[in-house]
Amino acid sequence: MPYRHTLRVRYQECDPQGVVYFARYPEYFDIALTALWRDAMDGYQAMVDGGVDMVVAAMSIRYLGSARFDDVIDVDMTVDRLGETSLQWSYSISRDGDTLVEGAFRHVFIDPAAKTKCEMPAEIRAVLDQYTASPAA
């Protein structure tokens, strides 16, 4: 099942024509990711305090339409792949059921002190599994 976060487009996120500036969409993805961590795992900082962090290793975005000032938009996230040290997300942003933007991110887990790749903790894997396109049996 996807995770959904709903937000309203603010004026400062738009160009002079009232259209969301293209570089804001990755920020919307990040806002949804932070909300998921808060809702499902006691917040992002709890993960870092536990000795694990994530960094973005790859990102792609496909623009299909535009959100505008004061639109209410939904950001949906699905885990496509849970690896040993990384995970792949699919995102979509929609307004009234119409998809405006699609994206994908790959995050890699790291030891925040050493800044080296590390294994995804089992407790994080268990929580994220519920948001996968094909959860583990």
Summary of the structure (lengths in Angstrom):
residues: 137
radius of gyration: 15.6
end to end distance: 14.6
largest distance: 49.7
contacts: 381
relative contact order: 0.22
helix: 26%
strand: 43%
